Structure formats: C-alpha cells, structure tokens
Amino acid sequence: MIKQYYVYIMTKYTKRSLYIGMTNDLAMRVAEHKAHINKGFTDMYDCKVLVYYEEFPSADQAIMVK
C-alpha cells in the first residue's frame, strides 16, 4: 500500500485566520478540524474551511514544502 501525504490549508469562514498542516489522511483530518476533535489553533480560531491541499509521495517532501 502506497501512502500519500498532504500539506493543507484551513481557514475560518471570515478568512481572517490560516492554518497549515500535514497529514496522511486528508479526509479524516479535515473532519477532525470541523468536529473540533483536537483542541488547539484550529479549534480556538474555528478554522473549518479547506482552501488548499497538495499531495506528496513522502512525508519528507511534504515537510520540506510546509
């Protein structure tokens, strides 16, 4: 099984806050942000809108972009 890694940007509906993250399961991670599963920046600033993502074949490549 080939893993893919994603760098993504989330924002608030007002677009006043941006969050940049990295994950290997984009759909799950976005759902976690929307449900406020993890307490932190996106929870505090209500970043629920995915505005951009890019796919990479390795975590190292994704981290270098982030």
N, C-alpha and C positions, 0 to 999 in steps of 0.2 A: 504494500500500500504506500503510495507516494503522498507525503504530507505537503500541504501548501501553507504558506504563511502570508499574513495580510498586515499591511500598515493601513490604518483607517483614521478618518477624522469625523468626530461627532460635534454637534453644536446644539445650542438652545434654539427654540423657535425664533427668538428675537435676534439670533446670530451675534450676540454680544460676547459669548464665550466659546472657545475652541478647545477640544481635547484630541490629542494624537495618541493612538495606541497601537499595539501589535498583538496578534492572536493567530492561532492555527485553526480556529473555528469561528468565522466571522458571524454567521447567523446566530449562534449561541451567545456570542459576546455582545452583539447589538441587543438581543433580547434581554440579557442581564442588565445592560445600561437602562433600557426602557422600564424594566421592573424594579429598578433601584436595589438590586440584589447585593451589590458590594458598596459599602459606604466609602466615600472618597470624593474626588473632584467632580465627576460626572453626576453623582447623586446631589452634592451640595449646589451645583450650578445648573442642575436639571437638563443636562445635555442628552437629548433623546433622538436627535435627527442625524442620520448618517449622511454626510455630504460628499464623501470621497473614500475610495479604497483602492489599493493596488496589491496585486498578488506577486509573491516571490517563491522560488523553489526551495529556499533555505532560510532559517531564522537569521543566520549571519548576514545575508543580503538584505533582509528586511530591517534589521537593526541599523545597518550602515545608512539606509535611507532615512530612517526615523531620526 
